[in-house]
Amino acid sequence: MVIGRQQERAVIADALSPRSASPAVLLLGEAGVGKTLLLDTAVEEAEREHARVLRVRGSVAESELAFAGLHQLLLPVLDDGVDGLPARQRAALLGAFGLGEDLTPPDPMMVSLAVLTLASRIASTGRLLLAVDDAQWLDPGSCQVLGFLARRLAGESIALLVAARGTHRPDWLDSTVPQVVVAPLSPAEAEELLGAQPEPPVGPARRQVLATAAGNPLALIELARRAARDGRLPPMGPVPVTDLLESTFAAQADGLPQATREALLIAAAAEGAALSDVLAALPPGSDMEVWLPAEQAGLVHVRADRIEFRHPLVRSAVYGAVPFAERRRAHLALAAALAGDPDRRAWQLSAATVAPDAAVAATLEATAMRTFGRGAVAEALAGLERAAQLHPDTGERTRLLSTAAYTAVLVGDLDRAETLGAQASHLTPDPAATSWISAMNGLVAMLMLRLERAFALVVGEEVPAAGPLAEDVSTIATGIVYHSGIAAQRERIRPMLAARAAEGGEALGRPFHLWDIGVTDPFTHGNTVRALLPAAAAAPGLIPTETHTLGVLGMLLDETETAVSLLGDMVNPQWEDAADFHAGMTAADLAWANFDCGRWADARLGVERLAERFLAGHRNLGSARALTALATVCAVTGEPGTALRHASAALAVTEPARALATVVRARRAAALAATALGDHHAAHLHLSSVFDGSGAPVHYHLSCYAVADHAAAAVLTGHAGQARAALEQVSAAVGAGASARLRQILLRATALLAEQAAAGAHFRAALEDPAGQRWPFERGQVWLEYGEWLRRQRQIADARTALTKAREIFDGLGAGHWAARAEAELRAAGITVGTARHSALRSLTPQRQRIVRLAAQGLTNRQIGERLFLSPRTVGTHLYQVFPALGVTSRSQLRDVVEREAGPGPGL
């Protein structure tokens, strides 16, 4: 019976309507308030309208089992649906469930795409409702997939209804999903519900029930039952509703036969397990009749395949009401029955174990490694942490804790990583292990913006008497040096790397070796590393950390396309967990690589979520770098005010932390924004701060890339001498080690600071190397300033050519301020320039731009969907909706639209 709730039901109906742009809704509220009833009612209404419904209910017992909730959700359609999936998606989905033959860890995003494809196919024959109850207990892997789906419901006949306990929105659910906080019943509604019970209390008992339940429907019903059954009620008092209900359910269970209570305990300990496994764990001689008293008491429902508690509080009441010794026996009985399911068995053994036990620890570690192999890293972390708690050997416990700490870094849980690393560091006297654990703790400290402490943890206070740092330790140390940019740290680390820098042969091409010498001395060793990078990146058998390292190295040393390829394989911006990997560092690196090569829509897409986290208070090095990248994109694409706010927020955190690499990038973002606003004095102040008083780079690498912008601002504000000093210092530091990109920047700076008559030769030299086109914004700056110089020299025809090229580049990028500058110069050169043409393509969302560009290349909807992690139906919907905006009527015309766009567009 549904009493009241008209407003809640109206909101749910509207949100789940086929007319809704994104049909999803979240129900929040305390236990027993009626979330499940509203969900059940929505399901019944959907089924009356002939919709297909798939349901899942989270459970405590399965919250650490990889993709357990997803398996429950898809079980009714898995056998028939999986065979129709594309091969990669089918393999990924089966691998996530531990059912596939491929031992390669499944791509988490391919798992999500497989679920979307399967759901979309079901929805192609009628509306589909996905109903999720008790979402607070779903395993992280399943939450990730559901979060993916929630963002991709537009254009699909799929609706999503999620119910979770409490008032906190689940982190995995997009903030745009509307929510309904289910409140207690009003006094009149509570009276109506109580009066509808079979034996409603009267008189003082009625008043006591109403006062005690405080509008909670489940409490009203259960207290009425208790009053009818026992003739009394619990004493009045400020008891939380959850505790009150649990005590009520526990009292009901106490009145059942002993055999039934034992069976209920087994079911409570095995929540989510198959009925056959629960029955196998019961004492010999038990049969199905053992459940009858519990069913008659309304505590459980016996289904064909499982025992279902009427409410989660019944399960927790049954489980919590007995001593640990009885719970332990139940878990051991279940472990024996689950011999064929090693992962469930491991967690049952874990629940039964309190004293150190090497065998149980080994079982949990094996489960964690299998879980990791299925792509469920968060669940693997839980297994490793529990294995460490239970292992009796100090060395093994240390190993497990440090492995768990690194796993926590991978999923972006830095607080947990710090705690686990600290526990590991207090356990072992082994110098080798201590060195690695200190390095691990140093990595976490760096990510938490404690860079000086990070360096001290990895390298120590004193220079080692002899011998280089171990390779796995030095890689962390050199990363800290790069992000801090502190000269003293760099000088400390150089002697420790000297022996490795002199190595030849195969050692020279190892990814971590290339990283160490490349980031520590990017100009001394840059050319060597760039020459070796393609072979290293193409080497078979690279582990993910090597791929990651090479990708970041490519970004830093201007092998930009290589960086986009390698980092995109690690953190595609379309992935739901891209922001979490390595605490957001890799997503920020990919954004910078995308920005450098002109894929600004991709750069924005990759860091927006991370930047939001920074602004919400989750401040670490990864989110600060992401905010800085977003500030840079905003500065050049017409949002200079937003760019200045983002850059200031990043600087407020990174300058006190002495994270100089990010400080320099934030200063450049602020300078670009100031330039777009016409405030050249502010631009000069920001850019001059990335060099010291003598003109030396503040950051030994990144400051060098600001030298041309610094020169431009300095010339406009009367500080050319200061800029010349910086150019001299940078040129000396770079020597012969400049990349093609940096050579272009240095020649541009030289041209800007040269005598007027000599500047042209330097501009032409900057434009001679075709490799400079790989960095379009910087190439456009050279063409613009060369065109301005040519016009001042009255070489009007050549000026028009240069300025036209500049305008085309900036138009294609969407760099409005710089395009307007080129237009103004063209007018001054005697060319009538109309208002910048409206770009219908660029006015689309980044997602739709990507779809149009891929369709123009001839890719099918299915191929586009696999590339962008969308269903073919959604791709088709997007194309149908953009055709009028682009002025086309067929797919074949898209190529012409794309070709009309000057310059590069969003990356593919």
MARZA-444627 format. One record per residue (C-alpha): residue in one letter; x, y, z. Coordinates in steps of 0.001 Angstrom, whole numbers, plus 524288, in hexadecimal, padded with zeros to 5 digits. Layout:
% residues N
AXYZ/...
***
This chain:
% residues 908
M800008000080000/V8052F80D747FC41/I80017818278050B/G803BE826068017C/R81003827807F92F/Q8089982E287EE20/Q813718381E7EC3C/E81E4E82DE67EC77/R817118252E7E2DD/A814B3830AB7D9C7/V82326834337D9BB/I826EC8260A7D717/A81D0A824BF7CC2C/D821A4831507C5DA/A8300982DCC7C6FE/L82E25820227C176/S8252B824937B69B/P82980821A17A8A3/R82889830517A67E/S83324832F07B096/A8402E837597AADF/S8478282E7E7B441/P83DE6825037BA85/A843AC822227C7D9/V8404A825337D5EC/L84671822D67E33D/L83EAA81FC57EF8F/L84517822DC7FC8F/G8402F8214880A68/E841BF81A468176A/A83F7480BC481911/G8310D80812818D0/V82C5E8151581392/G8269480EE18075E/K830E780FA27FCA0/T82F32801627F8E1/L82063802D37F877/L821AE80E467EF27/L82B55806867E6F6/D8224D7FAAA7E6DE/T816DF803377E2FB/A81E9E809237D7BC/V822677FB727D35C/E8143C7F6D37D3A8/E80FDB802A07CBCC/A81AB1800627C1D7/E816ED7F21A7C06F/R808A07F5D37BE89/E80D397FE207B32D/H814737F2277ADDF/A8221B7F7047B10D/R82CE67ED3C7B3E3/V8327B7EE737C19D/L83FE57EA417C67C/R8423B7EB717D523/V84D8E7EAD27DE89/R84E1A7EC717ED2A/G85AFE7EF717F3B6/S85F2C7E7507FF43/V869B57E89780990/A86E6A7DABD80749/E871187DD4E7F8CE/S8769E7EB0A7F992/E8848B7E5FC7F7EB/L881B47DC107ED2D/A885877E0D97DFB5/F879BB7E44F7D74E/A8706B7DCAB7E010/G865C17E6EB7DEC1/L8675D7E7C57D010/H8665C7D9037CEEF/Q859C67D9227D6D6/L8544E7E3F77CE36/L857547DD1D7C159/L8551F7CEFD7C547/P847787CE147BF18/V84CC67D24A7B1CB/L85ADC7CDBC7B246/D859917C0957AB99/D851F27C5A779FFA/G857AA7D34779F1D/V866467D1357A00D/D867747C95D79382/G8629B7D4C978B77/L86D027DE2A79068/P878F27E21378855/A884647D91678B3A/R88C5C7E2B27936F/Q880A57E6AF79B7E/R87C657D8A279D8E/A889FE7D49C7A203/A88AEB7E0397AB4B/L87DA87DDB87B191/L8800D7CF3D7B35A/G88DA07D2317B88D/A887FF7DB7E7C2A9/F87F517D0777C787/G88A9B7C6D47C779/L8840D7BEEA7BCB8/G88C987C1977B0F0/E897F07B9EC7AB7D/D8A0667C5EE7A929/L8A9707C7E87B4DB/T8ACA57D5F47B112/P8A6B17DF987BACC/P89A647E52C7B483/D89A0C7F3767B0E2/P8909F7F9897BAD6/M88B1D802B27B0B0/M888E77F7847A73C/V881447F0BD7B20E/S878E87FCE47B38C/L877127FE037A4E1/A872E57EFBE7A451/V868757F2547AE96/L863DC7FE6B7A752/T863307F6E179A8B/L85BB77EBCF7A0F8/A852307F5237A796/S8506A7FCD479B0C/R84D107F07E7938A/I842FA7ECA279DA9/A83D587FA6979D17/S83C587F9F078E49/T830277F15978FA1/G829F97F8B579AEA/R82D3B801897A64D/L836F37FC717B061/L837498003C7BEBF/L8436F7FDA87C6EA/A83F897FDA67D546/V84A557FE5B7DF7F/D847207FCFA7EDF1/D8505A7FE8A7F987/A85A7C8047D7F0A5/Q862FB807D87FC63/W867237F98B7FCE1/L86A1F7F7417EE93/D878087F3477EB45/P8805D7FE2C7E53B/G881977F7867D7F8/S872EA7F6C27D651/C87186804DD7DAC2/Q87B36809127D067/V87353802607C5B5/L86689808367CA8B/G86CD3815AA7CB18/F87115813B67BD00/L863308101C7B90F/A85D4581BA47C059/R86516824FF7B7D7/R860D181E847AB35/L8521281D3C7AC34/A84F43828497A29F/G849B1822887962B/E847398154579C6C/S83A5F80F097A0AB/I840C580C237ADBB/A83D2E811957BB0C/L844FC810777C7A5/L83F4A810CF7D55E/V848D6810617E0BB/A845A180F9A7EF47/A84FF18119C7F9C7/R84F97812E880881/G852D481FFA80EA0/T8533782D82808BE/H8608982CED80202/R8605B82BBE7F344/P868B7820387EEDE/D87594825437E95B/W8743081D2E7DD01/L8671C823017D91B/D867A082F287D0A7/S863C083BB07D790/T859C983E9F7CCDB/V8514C832FC7D0A6/P845AE838957D834/Q843EC833C07E606/V83859831FA7EF02/V83AB9831AE7FDA3/V82FB382941802DE/A82B1782FAC80F70/P8235C8298581A9C/L814938293C8192D/S80CD3834DC81DC7/P804FD832E982A6E/A7F86283100822C0/E7FECD8271D8199A/A804BC81FE782526/E7F74F81F0782B60/E7F1C1819B381EA7/L7FC7080F5F81D39/L7FB1580B0D82B5B/G7EC6980A0A82A0D/A7EE1D8015181E17/Q7F5777F6C8825D1/P7EE6C7E9E3828D0/E7EE207EC828377B/P7F0E37FAF58397E/P7F4057FF1D84764/V7EABB8083484E6E/G7EB57811A4859AE/P7F88D814448601F/A7FF078096A85823/R7FAE88102784B9B/R8007881D1F85010/Q80D098166285430/V80E9F80FB0846F5/L80C6781C6B83FB2/A815F5823DC8483F/T8206781954847F7/A81FB7816BB83949/A8205E8254E83619/G81A4782330828C4/N82308817EA824AA/P819E280E6781D8A/L8216E801FA820AC/A82226805B682EF6/L8138D8085082F3E/I8108F7FAFA8295B/E81A0C7F344831DB/L816677FA0D83E8C/A808127F79683BA3/R80B287E92783982/R812F17E89A84609/A8080B7EF0284DC7/A7FE457E54A8481A/R807507D99A84A50/D80D117DCAF857AA/G803337E60F85D30/R80E2D7EF8186072/L817C47F8BA85A3C/P825F57FC2F85CBC/P827F8807538665F/M827488151F860FD/G8342181C3385F23/P83D298229D8554D/V84067815EA84E36/P844578170383FCD/V83A52810E6836D5/T84461807688315A/D847B28023383EF2/L839618018F84287/L8361B7F98E83678/E841A37F0688382B/S83DAB7ED988462E/T82FBE7EB1C84194/F8341F7E19783710/A83D877DAF18406D/A8325D7D8EC84A06/Q82A4A7D29083F3E/A8357E7C97883BC0/D837527C5A284A0E/G829D87BF8484A15/L82CE97B62883EE3/P831377A7EB84050/Q83FC07A5B884276/A841BD79F3D83542/T83B4C7AAAC82E5E/R843AE7B47A835C2/E84FDF7AD02831B2/A84B517ACCA82398/L848897BB5F82400/L856407BDDE82912/I85C157B60481DDD/A853C77BDBD81437/A857CA7CA9F81A85/A866337C700819C2/A8649A7C27B80B9E/E85C627CDC28068F/G85CAC7CD877F7D0/A861277BF697F6B5/A859387B56C7EF40/L84EBC7ADEA7F68A/S855FC7A12C7F3C5/D862127A6647FAC3/V85A147AAC88067A/L8537379D828074C/A8609E7969580654/A8656579E1D81232/L859B079A4681AC1/P85B3078F59824BF/P85941781A381F36/G84B1D77DA981E29/S845F278B6481BF1/D83B7978D2F8119D/M833787983880BED/E829B87976F8170D/V833B579E0F81FB6/W8307C7AB2281958/L821C87AA6381B4E/P8211F7B0D4828CC/A829887BC208240B/E820F37BDD981813/Q814B47BD9E82067/A81ABB7C7EF8294D/G81CF67D07D81D61/L82BC67D0BB81EEE/V82FD37CA3A81227/H82AC87C656804E0/V82F857B9687FF41/R831D27BB0B7F0B5/A835227B08E7E6E0/D8438B7B4187E738/R845DA7BBA07F3DA/I841697BF6B80169/E83D267CDA68017B/F83BD37D54480E23/R82FED7DDF480E69/H838767E99E811D6/P847377EB468137B/L844E67EE8D821CA/V83F697E0DC823C7/R84C2D7DB3381ED6/S854867E4128276D/A84BCC7E16C83333/V84CFC7D2AD831A0/Y85BA57D37482F6E/G85E7D7DD1A83A53/A856377D69C844BF/V85ECB7CA918466B/P86C737C93084C5B/F878587C9258438A/A87AC17BABA8460D/E86DB97B76983F95/R8704C7C09483440/R87DA27BA6683281/R877BD7ACC38319B/A86E4C7B1C282750/H8793F7B7A081F2F/L8816C7AB4882018/A875DB7A2FB81BEB/L873D67ABE881051/A882487AB7C80CE5/A8819B79CBD80C6D/A8758479D5C803C7/L87BD87A7337FA9D/A8879279F067F6D0/G884237A1077E87E/D883927AFDF7E9E3/P8911C7B3DA7EEE1/D88E567C26C7EFB5/R8820D7C1377F80C/R888D67B6AF7FFF7/A8945A7BFC9802AD/W88BB67CA6280840/Q884247C09D8107C/L891007BBDA8162B/S894F47C9F78186B/A888797CC9682014/A88B1E7C0AA82881/T899437C43F82B89/V89E277CD4183629/A8ABA67C7DE83948/P8B6E07C85882F6E/D8B5AE7BD4D825A2/A8BF237BBD881A45/A8B6337B2BA812A9/V8AA947BBE681326/A8B3517C77180FBC/A8B8897C010803EB/T8AAB37BCB87FFBE/L8A6B37CAFC80091/E8B2B77CF6C7F90E/A8AFAF7C5A87EE4E/T8A1DB7CAD57EDBE/A8A6F77D8CC7ED39/M8AFEB7D5807E1D9/R8A4D57CED87DA77/T89C517DA9B7DD25/F8A6F67E3BC7D84F/G8A7F57DB857CC16/R8996E7DD7E7C9C3/G89B317EC337CA05/A895317EE7E7D782/V8A0937F5B97DDCF/A8990A7FB667E962/E894587EDDC7ED5D/A8A2347E89E7EBC4/L8A6CC7F3217F526/A89D397EE667FF88/G8A24F7E07D7FE13/L8B08F7E47C7FF1C/E8ADF77ECC780B08/R8A6B07E1DF811F1/A8B1427D80480E34/A8BB607E0F48145F/Q8B3737E1A9820E1/L8B30D7D2E1821FA/H8C0D67CEDA81DFE/P8C9497CAD38299D/D8D6597CD46822E1/T8DB707DB318241E/G8E2517DB07816FE/E8D64C7D5FE80FDE/R8CDA07DFA4816E2/T8D6B67EA8D812AF/R8D6637E5E780498/L8C7967E5298048D/L8C6047F28580AC0/S8CF407F91580126/T8C8787F2557F5BA/A8BB6C7F6E77FB11/A8C0CB804B37FC8F/Y8C4CF805317EE48/T8B7A47FFA27EA4F/A8B13980AA27F1FC/V8B94E814657EA29/L8B46F80E2B7DD93/V8A645810317E18E/G8A90881DF77E671/D8A6A281B687F4F0/L8B250822E87FA42/D8ADE48233F80874/R8ACF5814858088F/A8B9F8813428018B/E8C06281BE080BC3/T8BAC6813E7816F0/L8BED2806E681104/G8CC6280BED80DB6/A8CE4A810DB81B97/Q8CA588038D820FA/A8D3FE7FCC5817FC/S8DF1C805E981B96/H8DDB08029382A0B/L8DEC57F3F382804/T8EB3B7F0188210C/P8F9AB7F1898245B/D8FDB47EC66816E5/P905807F76F81046/A9012E7F38F8028F/A8F2E67F34B8067D/T8F46B7FFD780E3F/S8F9E1806D580257/W8EE55803117F9D7/I8E43B8062580450/S8EA54813788069C/A8E9C1815E97F805/M8DB89811C87F7F3/N8D8A181B2280319/G8E0388259F7FBE9/L8D7BA823C47EFE1/V8CB898256B7F829/A8D13A831777FECD/M8D4358376D7F181/L8C656834FE7ECD7/M8C16F83B5E7F952/L8C98C8478A7F658/R8D3F384527800A9/L8DF54845797F74F/E8EA8F8485980085/R8E65183D90809BD/A8E4A1834A57FDFA/F8F2AC836B27F9B5/A8F7C6834808077D/L8F04F827A780875/V8F5B58226B7FBA1/V903998277D7FBB1/G905FD829A680A15/E90CC08349581119/E91A9B830AF80DAB/V920F582DE980094/P9230E81F147FF80/A9313181B26801BF/A931A1812CF7F58A/G9294280CE17EAFE/P91DEA811F87E30E/L90FB4811B17E6FF/A908478056B7E34F/E900DD807517D697/D8F34A805F67DC80/V8F6E480FE27E6FC/S8FDF1819697DE12/T8F21981A6E7D51F/I8EA1D81FC17E059/A8F533828AC7E4AB/T8F6F382E9D7D72D/G8E85F830B17D601/I8E88A8384D7E2B8/V8F4158404F7DDD5/Y8ECD1843CC7D162/H8E047847F17D808/S8E74E84F9B7E292/G8F13D855BB7D964/I8F986858AC7E562/A907A085A577E112/A90D80854747ED5F/Q905A4847F17EB99/R909D7846D57DD83/E9182E848597E121/R916B683DF67EBA7/I91103834167E23A/R91A40835FE7D6D7/P9260B82EB07DC8C/M91D548232C7DFD7/L9196A822097D190/A926D7824447CBD0/A92A76815EC7CB23/R91DD4812587C450/A91F0C81D8F7BA9B/A92BEF817B27B659/E9262E80A357B410/G924D9805927A61E/G91E9D7FA4479F01/E911347F5777A2E1/A911667FCB17AFC8/L91125809977A8A0/G903A4807167A2EB/R8FCBF802A07AF3D/P8F0B280B097B1CE/F8F44080E977BFB8/H9023B811BE7BBF5/L8FD8281A997B10D/W8F4678212F7BA9A/D8FEFD823C47C4AD/I9089982A247BB70/G8FE18830B97B339/V8F6FA837F07BE03/T9031783B487C5DD/D90AE7840C67BA6D/P9013F8429E7AF4A/F90AA684AC37A72F/T916F5842EA7A993/H91086835DD7A6C0/G9044C83A3F79F69/N90908836F4791C2/T90DB2829897961C/V900DB8268779CE2/R8F8B382B5C7916B/A9004A8228478841/L8FE2A8169E790ED/L8F00B8196F794B2/P8E92581377788D0/A8EFEF8065B78A67/A8EDB58065379904/A8DF438096A7972C/A8DDB07FEB078CFE/A8E4D57F44D794E0/P8DC7B7E845797BE/G8D8947E4E47A58F/L8D8527F2807AB75/I8D1BC7F2D17B8AF/P8C7EE7FDD07BB33/T8D161805B87C385/E8DB55805817B868/T8D12F809E07AE7C/H8CD09814AA7B7B9/T8DB17819077BA02/L8DE438198F7AB85/G8D1CC820FF7A89A/V8D4CB82B907B293/L8E2D182C2C7ADE0/G8DE0A82E2479FF4/M8D56C839527A47E/L8E0B2840097AB8B/L8EA6C83E6A7A06B/D8E104842B0795A7/E8DE9A8357F78F99/T8D096839F679068/E8C9C9830397877C/T8D096824E478E50/A8CC3282A6079B5B/V8BE0482B82796F6/S8BE2981D847921A/L8C4828177B79E25/L8BD5581F877A857/G8B06D81E177A133/D8B1C380F6D7A2D9/M8B30D811877B183/V8A8BB81BFC7B3F9/N89FE081E537A868/P8982082AA67ABDD/Q88BA3822F17A96C/W88EAF819AD7B4A5/E8871A81B4A7C128/D89308818D07C9B9/A89CDC820957C1AC/A89D9F82AE77CC4E/D8A0DF820C87D6AF/F8AC6F819FB7D050/H8B91781DEA7D6EA/A8B1A68285D7DE6F/G8AE7082FC97D1FC/M8BC83831DE7CDCB/T8BB4882A3E7C12A/A8AEA3830F87BD3B/A8B55A83E1E7BF0D/D8C10D839B87B6EF/L8B81C8353B7ABF2/A8B0F7842367AC72/W8BDB98499A7AAAF/A8C18A8410079F30/N8B42C84317798FE/F8B535851B279B2E/D8C2B58527979526/C8BE7A84BC27889C/G8B208853D078744/R8A80484A2578C4D/W8A24A853DA795BD/A894EF84D8B79710/D89B7C840ED79B46/A8A42E848597A4B8/R8984884E847AB29/L890C6841B37AB6E/G89BFD83ACE7B22A/V89D57843FF7BDC0/E8902984A427C073/R88C258401A7CA79/L89950840BB7D153/A898CF84F7E7D18B/E88B5784EE27D7C6/R89108846617E275/F89BAA850587E525/L891BF85B427E62C/A8898D852AA7EF33/G895128516B7F892/H89BB0844D77F3EF/R8A8EB84B2C7F1E9/N8B48C843307EDCF/L8BEF4844627E36A/G8B6C783D7E7D919/S8AABE845F77DAF4/A8B307852687DBAE/R8B99184EF97CED4/A8AC4284BFC7C8E3/L8A6DF8591D7CD2F/T8B2D685FAD7C74C/A8B0C28588A7BA6A/L8A28185CB27BA52/A8A69686ABA7BD39/T8AF8B86A647B15A/V8A4B9865507A88C/C89B6686FBA7ADA9/A8A58987A6B7AB76/V8A6CF877A679CF7/T898A987435799EF/G891DF8809479E4D/E8903F87EDE7AD00/P89B6A887177B276/G8943188AB77BEF2/T891E287C827C241/A8A001879957BEB6/L8A51C883CA7C83E/R89C9987E857D334/H8A127870967D0BF/A8AF6E874847CFB5/S8AE9B87C5C7DC56/A8A854870E97E36C/A8B313867D47DEC0/L8BDD8871627E279/A8B83A873317F021/V8BB05864D47F299/T8C6F8861D17EA4B/E8CF7A86DAB7ED6D/P8CFE086AFC7FC28/A8D27085CA07F912/R8DDCC8606D7EFFF/A8D81E858377E507/L8DF59860867DB2B/A8DBC1858D97CEFD/T8CD5F85BA87D157/V8D01D869817D5E5/V8D6B286C857C8E3/R8CB54866CC7C131/A8C17A86E687C964/R8C90E87B037C741/R8C906878A77B89B/A8BA59876147B8F6/A8B83D882DB7C032/A8C0FF88A0B7B68E/L8B968884B57AAE6/A8ACB9889007B15E/A8B23C896907B41C/T8B6C1897887A5F8/A8A923894067A139/L8A3D489EF17A9DF/G8ADC48A8987A479/D8B49C8AA017B19C/H8C2B08A8C17AD14/H8C8658ADCA7B9D9/A8C1D38A2C87C15C/A8C656899197B71E/H8D44F89E087B8B7/L8D3AE89CEA7C77E/H8CF2288EC37C6AD/L8D94788B047BC8C/S8E4A9892117C2D3/S8E1FD88A777CF55/V8E5D287DB77C8B4/F8F3B2882F77C7AA/D8FC1B887ED7D2DD/G90265895597D404/S90D92891967CB13/G9048488B9F7C0F8/A9076E87D817C4AC/P8FC08873FE7C368/V8F4DA871C77D03F/H8F19C864127CB82/Y8FD0185E347C433/H8F441858ED7B954/L8E6A185EF37B8A4/S8EAE486D167BA73/C8F25286BFD7ADB3/Y8E5A086A3D7A631/A8E0D1877877AB0F/V8EC4B87F377A5AD/A8E57E883AB79921/D8D8D5887BC79FC2/H8E14F88ED37A9C4/A8E847895DF79EBE/A8DB69899D97986B/A8D60D89F857A51F/A8E2FF8A5E47A88F/V8E3FC8AD0379B84/L8D63C8B25D79D1A/T8D8ED8B72F7AAF1/G8E6A38BC977A975/H8EE2A8B17E7AFD0/A8F5738AC2D7A419/G902698AC097AB74/Q8FCCF8A30E7B5B3/A8F7CB899EC7AB24/R90510899CD7A451/A90B81895737B0F2/A901B388A5E7B224/L903D5886607A3FB/E91289885F17A607/Q9111287D797B22A/V9077C8744F7AB8D/S90FC5872FE79F4F/A91B8786F977A792/A913DD865987AF66/V90DE685F307A371/G91A1C85EE779B23/A918E9855237901E/G90E5384D6C79715/A9024A854AF7925B/S8F6FE84D5478C4C/A8F1138524277F9C/R8E690858D3787BD/L8F01F85FB6790B7/R8F8898640178548/Q8EC8086A8877F89/I8E9DA8714C78C80/L8F7EB875EF78DFE/L8F84B87B4778017/R8EB6B8825678254/A8F0ED8888978EB7/T8FD5788C5878789/A8F56D892A777CA9/L8ED1389A6C78639/L8F92289FB178D43/A9019B8A20C7813C/E904098AEDE77A64/Q8F8DE8B1A277106/A900C78AF32764D2/A905F58A21C769A6/A8F93C89C8976F1C/G8F4378974676232/A8FF1A88D55760B3/H8FC36887AF76E0E/F8EDA6886D576B49/R8F06987FE475E83/A8F9AB8769176551/A8EEFE8737776F29/L8E5B48702976412/E8EF408685975BD1/D8EE2F85BAB76360/P8E149854F975FAA/A8E1B284D9D76C8C/G8DD5D85A277733C/Q8CFCC8583C76D91/R8CDB084D6F77798/W8CB7385828781C8/P8C1698607D77AA7/F8BEE886B30784A5/E8CD5186E4D785D5/R8CEBD86D917770A/G8C375876FF775C0/Q8CA138807B77F0D/V8D62A8808F77662/W8CE278831576A07/L8C6A288DF5770EB/E8D2968951C775F5/Y8D9D8893177692F/G8CE3F898D7761F8/E8CE1B8A47276B27/W8DCA28A688768CE/L8DAF08A56C75A17/R8D0208AF9775A3E/R8D8A28B8E776211/Q8E33E8B6BE757FA/R8D91C8B9FD74D75/Q8DA7F8AC8E74748/I8CBCB8AC65745CF/A8C9F08A0AE73CB5/D8D233897CC7454A/A8CB9789D3A75167/R8BE44899B874C0B/T8C2B988BB77497C/A8C86C88A207571F/L8BCD38903E75DF4/T8B3388881B7562F/K8BA3B87BC375A80/A8BA028806B7688A/R8AB9588358767DD/E8A8A0875FE761F7/I8AFFF86F1676CCE/F8A99C876E3777B4/D89C1987598771A4/G89DD9866F9770D3/L8A2238662C77EEF/G897B386F5578401/A8A1E3878DA78953/G8990B884B77880A/H8A1E688F7A78D3F/W8AD3F88B9A78499/A8A46D889F4778B1/A89F0E897B777B20/R8ACE589CFB77BD0/A8AFF6896DB76EAA/E8A37589C99768E8/A8A6E48AA2576DD8/E8B4548A931767AE/L8AE728A47F75ADB/R8A5918B06175A97/A8B14D8B8FB75D13/A8B7DD8B215751B1/G8ACBF8B625748DC/I8A4A38A9AE748A5/T8961C8AA9874B3D/V8937E8A09E755BA/G885BF89D2A75927/T88145898D376661/A8874088BE8769DE/R87EF38818F763A9/H87657879D176CAF/S87B2086C0E76E53/A86F508634776F54/L87822857C277207/R87FA885E5077CF3/S872EE862FC78318/L86F66854D7785D3/T8732C84E4879281/P880A4847C47928C/Q879E883A8779277/R871FA83DC678667/Q87DB7843A477F77/R884DF836D27816C/I8795382F0C77C26/V87826837AB7700B/R886B1836D776D0C/L886CE8281776E4F/A87A93826BB76604/A880EC82F6F75BC2/Q88C29825B275B42/G8826A81B247577D/L88153813F876471/T8747B80D2A76751/N86C4D810217734D/R87128803B077992/Q87F6480729776F0/I87D5E814E177C30/G8769180F507882C/E882008065F78B1F/R88B838119878982/L883EA81AF67924B/F87D7D810FB79B59/L86FA9813BC796E6/S8652680AC5791BE/P8629680B0978309/R854CE80FE178609/T85A2481BA578D6D/V863AF81EAC7827A/G8586A81E6D778D4/T8504E8276A7816E/H85B5F831477825B/L85D4E8315377397/Y84EB8832D177124/Q84E5683E9277A32/V85A6F84569774AB/F856DA8445F7664D/P84E008508B7669B/A858428584F76E38/L8628A854F976408/G8596F8577475885/V85A99849BA75314/T850AD83F5274FF5/S859488335874E5E/R8651B82CE175447/S86CD382E51747A6/Q86CB983D3074914/L873F483CE975616/R8813A83BD874F87/D87EF1848F2748D5/V87B1B84F2C755CB/V8877784A5B75C69/E8904C84E207510E/R88AF185BFF7512C/E88FFB85D7D75F18/A89D63863AC75EB8/G8A7FC85E097675D/P8A746852CB770D7/G89B3584FBE77897/P89873847BE7849F/G8A06183B6E78568/L89B1E82E5378185/
***
